[in-house]
């Protein structure tokens, strides 16, 4: 396997790759309706792409509020620490921007992953697009 690296994406330039990953993970695998996957927040968000070599395999976004979302890694690359590298980059950029408190809504099964990265559960379980979630916060 080539070395995994993460970079800040350009929403306009990289939209096709971001869409390909999110559609595979959220729409195809998890049956999220397309009209709920794409929202007005995308245009103002900072987007990230994880690559194996020059092939995009994961994505995430950071909103101006410090909310992290749409964290997704293509199925064939899960379990290879791609999500860790992606999240470490997003958290690092957030902190550089002065966003010392990051938050997200995690699918319940993924909560232990985020806890390893310093997030704490701050809500009861709730349904979002039919999938159990919890709100999580990291930082002050």
C-alpha positions as CSV (number, residue, x, y, z in Angstrom):
1,X,0.0,0.0,0.0
2,X,1.2,3.5,-0.9
3,X,1.6,6.0,1.9
4,X,-1.7,7.7,2.9
5,X,-1.7,11.5,2.9
6,X,-4.3,14.1,3.5
7,X,-4.7,17.5,2.0
8,X,-7.1,20.4,2.0
9,X,-9.3,20.1,-1.0
10,X,-10.7,22.8,-3.2
11,X,-14.5,22.4,-3.3
12,X,-14.8,23.7,-6.9
13,X,-11.9,21.7,-8.3
14,X,-12.3,18.5,-6.2
15,X,-16.1,18.3,-6.1
16,X,-16.3,15.2,-8.4
17,X,-13.9,13.2,-6.1
18,X,-15.7,14.4,-2.9
19,X,-19.0,13.5,-4.4
20,X,-17.8,10.1,-5.6
21,X,-16.6,9.1,-2.1
22,X,-19.6,10.5,-0.2
23,X,-22.1,8.9,-2.7
24,X,-20.4,5.5,-2.3
25,X,-20.4,5.6,1.5
26,X,-23.5,7.5,2.5
27,X,-25.9,7.1,-0.4
28,X,-25.0,3.6,-1.8
29,X,-23.9,1.9,1.4
30,X,-26.0,3.6,4.1
31,X,-29.0,4.6,2.0
32,X,-28.9,8.3,2.9
33,X,-31.3,10.1,0.5
34,X,-29.2,12.2,-1.9
35,X,-31.2,15.3,-1.0
36,X,-30.1,15.0,2.6
37,X,-26.5,14.3,1.8
38,X,-25.9,17.5,-0.1
39,X,-26.6,20.8,1.7
40,X,-25.8,24.5,1.6
41,X,-23.0,24.0,4.1
42,X,-20.7,22.4,1.5
43,X,-20.0,25.6,-0.3
44,X,-18.7,27.4,2.8
45,X,-16.9,24.4,4.4
46,X,-13.2,23.5,4.3
47,X,-13.0,20.1,2.6
48,X,-10.3,17.5,3.0
49,X,-9.3,14.5,0.9
50,X,-7.3,11.5,1.9
51,X,-5.2,9.9,-0.8
52,X,-3.5,6.6,-1.4
53,X,-0.8,7.8,-3.8
54,X,-2.8,10.1,-6.1
55,X,-6.2,8.3,-5.7
56,X,-8.7,9.9,-3.3
57,X,-10.1,7.4,-0.8
58,X,-11.6,9.5,2.0
59,X,-13.1,12.9,2.7
60,X,-14.3,15.1,5.5
61,X,-15.4,18.7,5.9
62,X,-14.9,21.4,8.6
63,X,-17.5,24.1,9.0
64,X,-16.7,27.7,10.2
65,X,-18.4,26.8,13.5
66,X,-15.9,24.0,14.3
67,X,-18.3,21.3,13.3
68,X,-16.7,18.3,11.5
69,X,-18.8,16.2,9.2
70,X,-19.2,14.0,6.3
71,X,-16.2,11.9,7.4
72,X,-16.1,9.0,5.0
73,X,-13.5,6.4,3.8
74,X,-14.1,4.1,0.9
75,X,-14.9,0.5,2.0
76,X,-11.7,-1.1,0.6
77,X,-9.5,1.3,2.7
78,X,-11.2,1.0,6.1
79,X,-9.2,-0.4,8.9
80,X,-6.0,1.0,7.5
81,X,-5.9,4.2,9.7
82,X,-7.1,6.4,6.9
83,X,-9.8,7.8,9.1
84,X,-7.2,8.6,11.8
85,X,-5.0,10.5,9.4
86,X,-8.0,12.3,8.0
87,X,-9.3,13.3,11.4
88,X,-5.9,14.3,12.7
89,X,-5.5,16.6,9.8
90,X,-9.0,18.2,10.2
91,X,-8.4,18.6,13.9
92,X,-5.0,20.2,13.3
93,X,-6.3,22.6,10.8
94,X,-9.3,23.5,13.1
95,X,-6.8,24.3,15.9
96,X,-4.6,26.4,13.7
97,X,-7.7,28.4,12.8
98,X,-8.4,29.0,16.4
99,X,-11.3,26.4,16.5
100,X,-10.1,24.8,19.8
101,X,-13.5,23.2,20.3
102,X,-14.6,20.8,17.6
103,X,-17.9,18.9,17.5
104,X,-19.7,16.4,15.4
105,X,-22.6,14.0,15.2
106,X,-21.2,10.5,15.1
107,X,-22.9,7.3,14.0
108,X,-23.1,5.3,17.2
109,X,-21.0,2.5,15.9
110,X,-18.2,5.0,15.1
111,X,-18.3,6.7,18.6
112,X,-15.3,4.7,19.9
113,X,-13.2,5.8,16.9
114,X,-13.9,9.5,17.8
115,X,-13.3,8.9,21.5
116,X,-9.8,7.6,20.7
117,X,-9.3,11.1,19.1
118,X,-10.4,12.9,22.2
119,X,-14.1,13.4,21.5
120,X,-16.6,12.9,24.3
121,X,-20.3,11.9,23.9
122,X,-22.5,14.8,25.1
123,X,-26.0,13.6,24.1
124,X,-28.3,10.7,24.2
125,X,-28.7,8.6,21.1
126,X,-30.9,10.0,18.4
127,X,-31.8,9.2,14.8
128,X,-30.5,11.2,11.9
129,X,-31.4,10.0,8.4
130,X,-32.7,6.8,10.1
131,X,-29.2,6.0,11.6
132,X,-28.5,6.1,15.4
133,X,-26.1,9.1,16.2
134,X,-24.7,10.8,19.2
135,X,-23.3,14.3,19.5
136,X,-19.6,14.5,20.5
137,X,-17.3,17.4,21.5
138,X,-13.5,17.8,21.6
139,X,-11.6,20.6,23.2
140,X,-12.7,23.4,25.5
